[in-house]
């Protein structure tokens, strides 16, 4: 699968039963969303880089905010948006919840609800979809919710405020707030034909007709909230939607929807062909896309992934390096993927190079547990066992296996070179874990 990291969440969200959610990561999706967020945010009030944005692989149209600055967006919401400005309108609404301090207010309300409230936990099985069976379990609290009618009413009051603030965010940042209305109209049609009991906008937000009334009332205060679309953002959005459709919808459905020779159609069907197992067809379409736009890093990243799945590790690394060279912003996943490709060569010089890229991955995101796993493997293969023990200690610490983390940190500090960053960090882990374990 192209979505590199999957996390299963068990979330008791406004219901009496748990809901299993699958969190995905994809750099094109993440970069586009952060770029769109930045076009909407006022850094003096809210720095987008401080947000945690998670994408849920779901056919339900929904988005929501939990405690802190955590925004969750379902993939189907993006697919159903006909225009990038509809997606921007949803993001503006979620930003409004955070800027309006609704999450803090909600935590106060929950404290008053006592036993009627219960926490949402991220109970993750974290793994990489590259053939390995290695997984880890993480437990991180990410917010709270309640089943009480009082909380649901309270949250609906927040929704009205968030819609009104979203209008302000959109109009002051060059996007017509009418796109929030058009998206809600679409949701009403979707919900009208759906009998699903799963979580969607209908179960976590007020009635759509009421929301449209609030928005139109707010819009009356803005006489010039009509703007031209940004062609580059629009083009990127259509490609992103195409990719998401290819990964999350059945092959025959994607082939029916994307049935021409535009770049978006070729991208969607290249992805669906890959998912279906027709790698030759996927490679053929990606080569056309690369010829049409050689600067797009995501085509080459996917092509490298396909070659990797066919055990052509040299081509996989080649295209991944080209993708890294063409992407504007460094990210941990691309370096992690390249490190994985290089380790798969089973050649020491390639493994040594892989270590360099895995360190870059962890410099960008020290919480990438799979990069720590790969780095431990690379150190072991180059006979640097003390460093392998250290990397393993870091990985187990991240996934909540404190006793195992402690054992490997003890092994590492005995033989690791003194006063190196790894030695200091191993010592810190031992101190943290001894204190933690003594309290149990």
C-alpha positions in Angstrom: 0.0 0.0 0.0 1.2 3.5 -0.8 0.0 4.9 2.6 3.1 4.2 4.4 2.0 4.1 8.0 -1.3 2.7 9.3 -2.5 3.2 12.8 -5.6 1.5 14.1 -7.5 3.7 16.5 -10.1 2.3 18.9 -12.3 5.3 19.6 -15.5 5.4 21.7 -16.8 8.5 20.0 -20.2 9.7 21.2 -21.5 6.2 21.1 -21.6 3.3 23.5 -19.4 1.1 21.2 -15.9 1.6 20.0 -15.2 2.7 16.5 -12.0 1.3 14.7 -10.3 4.0 12.7 -7.4 3.6 10.3 -5.0 6.5 10.3 -2.9 6.9 7.1 0.1 8.9 6.1 0.9 10.2 2.6 3.2 13.1 1.9 1.3 14.6 -1.0 -1.8 14.6 1.2 0.0 16.1 4.2 1.9 18.8 2.2 -1.2 19.9 0.3 -3.3 20.2 3.5 -0.6 22.1 5.4 -0.2 24.5 2.4 -3.9 25.1 2.4 -4.0 25.6 6.1 -1.2 28.1 5.9 -3.2 30.1 3.4 -6.0 30.3 5.9 -4.2 31.0 9.2 -2.9 34.1 10.9 0.4 33.0 12.4 0.1 35.6 15.1 -3.0 33.8 16.4 -2.2 30.2 15.3 0.9 28.6 13.8 -0.1 25.8 11.5 3.2 24.0 12.2 1.9 23.4 15.7 -1.1 21.5 14.5 -1.3 17.7 14.4 -3.3 16.7 11.3 -4.4 13.0 11.0 -6.1 11.4 8.0 -8.6 8.6 8.5 -9.1 6.0 5.7 -12.9 6.0 5.7 -15.8 6.2 3.3 -17.7 8.5 5.7 -17.6 12.2 5.1 -16.3 13.8 8.4 -13.7 15.9 10.1 -13.3 16.8 13.8 -11.0 18.2 16.4 -9.9 16.6 19.6 -8.0 17.9 22.7 -5.0 20.0 22.0 -4.5 20.9 18.4 -5.4 17.6 16.7 -7.5 17.7 13.5 -8.9 14.5 12.0 -10.0 14.4 8.4 -11.7 11.5 6.6 -10.4 10.7 3.1 -13.9 10.6 1.7 -14.5 14.2 2.7 -11.7 15.2 0.3 -13.0 13.0 -2.5 -16.5 14.4 -2.2 -15.3 18.0 -2.3 -15.8 19.2 -5.9 -13.5 22.2 -5.5 -10.4 22.8 -3.4 -12.3 25.7 -1.8 -14.8 23.3 -0.3 -12.0 21.5 1.3 -10.5 24.8 2.5 -13.9 25.7 4.0 -13.9 22.5 6.1 -10.4 23.3 7.2 -11.4 26.8 8.1 -14.2 25.4 10.3 -11.8 23.1 12.1 -9.3 25.9 12.6 -12.2 28.0 14.0 -12.7 25.4 16.7 -9.1 25.7 17.7 -8.8 29.5 17.4 -12.1 29.8 19.3 -10.7 27.9 22.2 -13.5 25.3 21.9 -11.3 22.4 22.9 -10.3 24.1 26.1 -14.0 24.9 26.9 -14.9 21.3 26.1 -12.4 20.0 28.6 -14.0 22.2 31.3 -17.5 20.9 30.4 -16.2 17.3 30.5 -14.8 17.9 34.0 -18.3 18.9 35.1 -19.8 15.7 33.5 -17.7 13.5 35.7 -18.5 9.8 35.1 -20.6 10.6 32.0 -17.5 11.5 30.0 -14.9 9.0 28.8 -11.6 9.4 27.0 -10.6 8.7 23.4 -7.4 6.7 23.2 -5.1 6.1 20.3 -4.4 2.4 20.7 -2.1 2.0 17.7 -0.8 -0.9 15.9 2.0 0.9 14.0 3.6 -0.9 11.0 5.1 -0.4 7.6 3.4 -1.9 4.5 6.6 -3.3 3.0 6.3 -6.9 3.7 7.6 -6.9 7.3 5.6 -8.3 10.1 7.2 -6.0 12.6 4.6 -4.0 14.5 4.3 -2.1 17.7 1.6 -0.9 20.1 1.3 2.7 21.2 -1.1 4.2 23.7 -1.5 8.0 23.4 -4.4 10.0 24.7 -5.5 12.4 22.0 -8.7 13.9 23.4 -11.9 13.4 25.2 -15.6 13.0 24.3 -18.9 12.3 26.1 -22.1 10.5 25.4 -24.2 12.9 27.4 -26.9 14.9 25.8 -25.6 18.0 27.6 -22.2 17.7 25.9 -23.8 17.1 22.5 -25.9 20.3 22.9 -22.8 22.2 24.1 -20.9 21.0 21.1 -23.6 22.2 18.7 -23.3 25.7 20.3 -19.6 25.5 19.4 -20.5 24.5 15.9 -22.5 27.7 15.3 -19.6 29.8 16.6 -17.1 27.8 14.5 -19.1 28.3 11.3 -19.3 32.0 11.9 -15.6 32.3 12.5 -14.9 30.1 9.5 -16.7 32.7 7.3 -14.3 35.3 8.7 -11.3 33.1 8.1 -12.3 32.4 4.5 -13.3 35.9 3.5 -10.2 37.5 5.0 -7.9 35.0 3.2 -9.3 35.3 -0.3 -11.7 32.3 -0.4 -15.5 32.7 -0.9 -17.4 31.4 2.2 -20.1 30.3 -0.2 -18.0 27.1 -0.6 -18.8 26.2 2.9 -22.5 26.4 2.0 -22.0 24.4 -1.2 -20.2 21.7 0.7 -23.0 21.5 3.3 -25.5 21.2 0.5 -23.6 18.3 -0.8 -23.5 16.6 2.6 -27.3 16.9 2.9 -27.6 15.0 -0.3 -25.1 12.4 0.8 -26.8 11.9 4.1 -30.2 11.7 2.4 -29.2 8.5 0.6 -27.2 7.0 3.5 -28.7 4.9 6.2 -25.3 4.3 7.9 -25.0 4.3 11.6 -21.3 5.1 11.6 -19.9 8.4 12.6 -20.4 11.2 10.0 -21.2 14.9 10.0 -24.8 14.1 10.9 -23.8 12.5 14.2 -21.1 15.0 15.2 -22.6 18.3 13.9 -25.9 20.2 14.1 -28.6 20.0 11.4 -27.2 21.2 8.1 -30.1 23.6 7.4 -29.4 25.3 10.7 -25.8 25.7 9.9 -26.5 27.2 6.4 -28.7 29.7 8.1 -25.9 30.7 10.5 -23.4 31.0 7.6 -25.7 33.1 5.4 -26.3 35.4 8.3 -22.6 35.8 8.8 -22.0 36.3 5.1 -24.3 39.4 5.2 -21.5 41.2 7.0 -19.1 40.6 4.1 -20.0 42.5 1.0 -16.9 41.4 -1.1 -16.3 37.7 -0.3 -16.0 36.5 -3.9 -12.6 35.6 -5.2 -11.0 33.9 -8.2 -9.6 30.4 -7.6 -5.9 29.7 -7.3 -5.2 27.6 -10.4 -2.1 25.8 -8.9 -4.0 24.8 -5.7 -6.9 23.6 -7.9 -4.6 21.5 -10.1 -2.9 20.0 -7.1 -6.2 19.2 -5.5 -7.6 17.4 -8.5 -4.4 15.2 -8.6 -4.7 14.5 -4.9 -8.4 13.5 -5.1 -7.5 11.2 -8.0 -4.9 9.5 -6.0 -7.1 9.1 -3.0 -9.9 7.7 -5.1 -7.5 5.1 -6.7 -6.4 3.9 -3.3 -9.7 4.0 -1.3 -12.3 2.9 -3.9 -12.7 -0.3 -5.8 -10.8 -0.7 -9.0 -13.8 -0.8 -11.3 -15.2 2.3 -9.7 -12.0 4.3 -10.2 -11.8 3.1 -13.8 -15.4 4.3 -14.4 -15.0 7.7 -12.8 -11.5 8.5 -14.3 -11.9 7.3 -17.8 -10.0 9.9 -19.9 -6.4 10.8 -20.6 -6.0 13.8 -18.3 -3.2 13.8 -15.8 -5.7 13.3 -13.0 -7.3 10.4 -14.7 -4.0 8.8 -15.5 -2.9 9.2 -11.9 -6.1 7.7 -10.5 -5.9 4.7 -12.8 -2.2 4.3 -12.2 -2.8 4.0 -8.5 -5.8 1.7 -8.9 -3.9 -0.5 -11.3 -1.1 -0.8 -8.8 -3.5 -1.7 -6.0 -5.1 -4.3 -8.3 -1.7 -5.8 -9.0 -1.3 -4.7 -12.6 2.1 -3.1 -12.1 3.0 -2.9 -15.8 -0.1 -0.8 -16.6 0.6 1.4 -13.6 4.3 1.9 -14.6 3.2 2.8 -18.2 0.8 5.5 -17.0 3.3 6.9 -14.5 5.9 7.2 -17.2 3.5 9.3 -19.3 2.8 11.4 -16.2 6.5 12.0 -15.6 7.0 13.0 -19.2 4.1 15.4 -18.9 5.5 16.9 -15.6 9.0 15.8 -14.7 9.1 18.0 -11.7 6.3 16.2 -9.8 8.0 14.2 -7.0 4.9 12.1 -6.2 4.9 10.3 -9.6 8.5 9.2 -9.1 7.9 8.2 -5.5 5.0 5.9 -6.5 7.1 4.5 -9.4 9.9 3.8 -6.9 7.4 2.0 -4.6 6.2 -0.2 -7.5 9.7 -1.2 -8.4 10.4 -1.9 -4.7 7.4 -4.2 -4.5 8.8 -6.1 -7.5 12.2 -6.5 -5.7 14.0 -4.1 -8.1 15.7 -2.2 -5.3 18.1 -0.2 -7.4 15.4 1.4 -9.5 13.3 1.9 -6.3 16.2 3.8 -4.7 16.8 5.7 -7.9 13.3 7.1 -8.2 13.0 7.7 -4.5 16.2 9.8 -4.6 14.8 11.8 -7.6 11.5 12.3 -5.6 13.5 13.7 -2.6 15.5 16.0 -4.9 12.3 17.4 -6.4 10.1 17.8 -3.3 10.2 21.3 -1.8 10.1 20.3 1.9 12.0 17.5 3.6 10.0 14.9 5.3 10.7 11.9 7.5 8.7 9.4 5.4 10.7 9.9 2.2 14.0 9.4 3.9 12.6 6.4 5.8 11.5 4.8 2.5 14.8 5.4 0.8 16.6 4.0 3.8 14.4 0.9 3.6 15.1 0.5 -0.1 18.9 0.8 0.4 18.8 -1.8 3.2 17.1 -4.2 1.0 20.1 -4.4 -1.4 21.9 -6.6 1.1 25.1 -4.8 0.3 27.1 -3.2 3.1 27.9 0.0 1.2 24.2 0.5 0.5 23.3 -0.2 4.1 25.8 2.4 5.2 24.2 4.9 2.9 20.8 3.9 4.2 21.9 4.7 7.8 22.6 8.3 6.6 19.0 8.7 5.3 17.4 7.0 8.3 19.2 9.5 10.6 17.8 12.3 8.4 14.3 10.8 8.8 14.7 10.7 12.6 16.2 14.2 12.7 12.9 15.4 11.1 10.7 13.2 13.2 12.2 11.5 16.3 8.9 9.8 16.9 9.0 7.7 13.7 9.1 4.3 15.3 9.7 2.4 12.1 12.7 4.5 11.2 14.2 3.5 14.6 13.4 -0.2 13.7 15.2 0.2 10.3 18.1 2.0 11.9 18.6 -0.8 14.5 18.5 -3.3 11.7 21.1 -1.3 9.7 23.4 -1.0 12.7 23.1 -4.7 13.3 23.9 -5.5 9.7 27.1 -3.3 9.9 28.1 -5.0 13.2 27.4 -1.8 15.3 25.5 -3.8 18.0 25.7 -1.2 20.8 24.1 1.4 18.4 21.6 -1.2 17.3 20.6 -1.7 21.0 20.3 2.0 21.4 18.0 2.4 18.4 15.9 -0.5 19.6 15.6 1.1 23.0 14.3 4.3 21.3 11.8 2.3 19.3 10.4 0.4 22.3 10.2 3.6 24.3 8.0 5.2 21.5 5.6 2.2 21.3 5.1 2.0 25.0 7.2 -1.1 25.8 9.0 0.4 28.7 10.5 -2.7 30.2 12.0 -3.7 26.9 13.2 -0.2 26.2 15.0 -0.2 29.6 16.7 -3.6 28.9 18.1 -2.4 25.5 19.2 1.0 26.9 21.2 -0.9 29.6 22.8 -3.1 26.9 23.6 0.0 24.8 25.2 2.1 27.5 27.6 -0.6 28.5 29.4 -0.7 25.2 28.5 2.6 23.4 31.2 5.2 23.0 31.0 7.6 26.0 29.9 11.2 25.6 28.4 10.7 22.2 24.8 11.8 21.6 23.7 8.2 21.6 25.4 7.6 25.0 23.8 10.6 26.6 20.4 9.7 25.2 20.7 6.0 26.4 21.6 7.3 29.8 18.6 9.7 29.8 16.3 6.8 28.8 17.6 4.7 31.7 16.9 7.5 34.2 13.4 8.2 32.8 12.6 4.5 32.7 13.9 3.7 36.2 11.8 6.5 37.6 8.8 5.2 35.6 9.2 1.6 36.5 9.7 2.4 40.2 6.3 3.9 40.3 4.5 0.7 39.2 
